[in-house]
Amino acid sequence: MITVDKVGVEFTGRTLFKDISFVVNPEDKIALMGKNGAGKSTLMKIIAGVNKPSHGFVRSPKESVIAYLPQHLLTEDSVTVREEAMKAFQGYFEMKNELDALNKQLAERTDYDSTEYMKIIEKASDLGEKFYSYEEVNYDAEVEKALFGLGFKREDFDKSTADFSGGWRMRIELAKILLQKPDLILLDEPTNHIDIESVVWLEKFLTEKARAVIVISHDKTFIDNITTRTIELTMGKVYDYKANYSHYLQLREERREQQMKAYKEQQKMIETNKAFIERFKGTYSKTNQVNSVERMLEKLEIIEVDEVDRSSLKLRFPPAPRSGDYPVIVKELSKSYGDHTVFRDADLTIKRGEKVSFVGRNGEGKSTLIKAIMGEIDFEGECKQGHNTHIGYFAQNQASLLDQELTVFETVDEVAKGDVRTQIKNILGAFMFGGDDIDKKVKVLSGGERTRLAMVKLLLEPVNLLILDEPTNHLDLRSKDVLKEALKNFEGTVILVSHDRDFLRTLSEKVFEFKNKRVIEHYETIDEYLDRNARQQIEEFTGI
């Protein structure tokens, strides 16, 4: 049991939160929710022991293991993937080496009656009792299961971690965490950099194998499926719900209605008493009563109503020219890099108005086919755009193409046309650019902020084929809903690559699976595809 006891954080005269208290029980699966800037990541770092609170304590049993996966990390570059993952068992191997060294000393020494010899025996006995209490494990096999489950191939195991992107490094760190079998796993946006199959695998691990979990995530399906408790951080306080995310939303609305009722009643009482003071101030016979009422109002703690963003924003893509009947036609398309074949003999036709998803593990060719459609790479076979096709493309590198010297507002204003220009501030607000943020220059924005701005810019351009590669990374739930509604009403054609099942479930009408150097067309929903794929994974990998 881990206790968060009256924890608070203050900096530069501002209180982020104060007197936060709750208990994490064994087997708890907790979603830590709240608006951006509420302090979720800060609180998680305090629980992890990475940061210290301004006041309060986090208490845990001496032998408990708390593992933390931050949003951004770097693994060591001088080791292989297997060696980095094996560090999960570093404590065990250090203990084994120390015990071997002690036993070697006992075998070599002959001063059996000396105090030092007895101390070595005592130390070896204590350490041996702890060491042999560990269950016997095939560590190589455990590492392989974790790496396979998170999308690595066997040929990746002995490659240097330096060969992998930040997202893959995060998977290595996640594998180390899962292998430690910690008492509490802390995960800050764990699904942002892993493909949809790995998200499903992680979800199954957390629900079936992990002990206690606290997760920060904007992936609605993920948190709904793994959590049974929601802790909301809002206005410097916490509210604790024994419910998953969707149920929590209902309970939060009920709580806010009660707060509003109590607030209105209190305001009515205050007005009544102020009127009494105003009426009888200076009246000798009422002096004591007036003074008593004034003291009561001074001491009164005003009821606060939790902030809820009720602004509604309907964003529609601007009108675009009508494309031909088939915006994308691919026939017998193959692509190789040297001796490595990405896929071969791919055939697919996407009709005007269809919304399709490309799914499969990272490295199976989704981005490669997108580059072929965009005309950015050479290939064998046929890949052509249909008549009058105008493409809008979003990928992670879109953020790097923004003009560094423009402000956030100017970036959007230069592409906005017609009536939508009157909504620019509202649109930016929906994507977490509020207040003075709109006057910041692009060059001072974080990577996540640039990604969101690139998405806003795309939403305002007149296109009839949208290709979106992981568009929901760095978007909160409200921003996702704005984008989702805009795409639902989009009359053109959409190709989606995403790990967010709630997003795909709403939009995807057809699935193209990239697997084993093939592109396979499935006439099924994303849930049907994932259920079938998960059953195959369970047969192949039994889990850790």
Order of alpha helices (4+ residues) and beta strands (2+ residues): beta-beta-beta-alpha-beta-beta-alpha-alpha-alpha-alpha-alpha-beta-alpha-beta-alpha-beta-beta-alpha-alpha-beta-beta-beta-alpha-beta-beta-alpha-alpha-alpha-beta-alpha-beta-alpha-beta-beta-alpha
